[in-house]
Amino acid sequence: MTRTTYRCPCGARLEFKQDLEKERGTPTPNWKCKDCGTPVPGMTAERIRHQHPS
């Protein structure tokens, strides 16, 4: 299975859960870039969230 990565508009490469930040106060998880706070698309964030560094 290939790894999911996401290039944030700020230039950060999001690949693992530690690259994401959960938005507080929402009934469903919304994930943002840890560096700049830009929202990450839900399906992409869920895939990234379940990846672990090798």
C-alpha positions in Angstrom: 0.0 0.0 0.0 1.4 3.4 -0.9 1.7 6.2 1.7 -0.6 9.2 1.6 1.1 12.5 1.7 -0.4 16.0 1.4 1.4 19.2 0.5 -0.1 22.1 2.5 -0.3 25.5 0.8 2.3 26.7 3.4 4.8 24.2 1.9 4.7 21.6 4.7 4.6 18.0 3.8 2.1 16.1 5.9 2.7 12.4 6.1 2.1 11.3 9.7 -0.3 12.0 12.6 2.2 14.2 14.3 2.0 16.5 11.3 -1.7 17.1 12.0 -3.6 19.1 14.7 -7.2 18.3 15.6 -9.5 21.2 15.6 -11.2 21.5 19.0 -14.9 22.1 19.6 -16.2 20.2 16.6 -18.5 17.2 16.8 -16.6 15.3 14.1 -12.8 15.4 13.8 -11.5 18.2 11.7 -7.7 18.2 11.0 -5.4 21.1 10.3 -1.8 21.5 9.3 0.3 21.6 12.5 2.5 24.4 11.1 0.0 26.9 9.8 -3.5 25.7 10.8 -4.8 25.3 7.3 -7.6 22.7 7.1 -6.6 19.4 5.5 -9.3 17.5 3.5 -11.0 15.0 5.7 -10.3 11.7 3.7 -6.7 12.7 3.3 -6.3 13.5 7.0 -7.8 10.2 8.0 -5.4 8.3 5.8 -2.4 10.3 7.1 -3.6 9.9 10.7 -3.4 6.1 10.5 0.2 6.0 9.0 3.2 5.3 11.2 6.8 6.1 10.5 8.8 3.0 9.4 
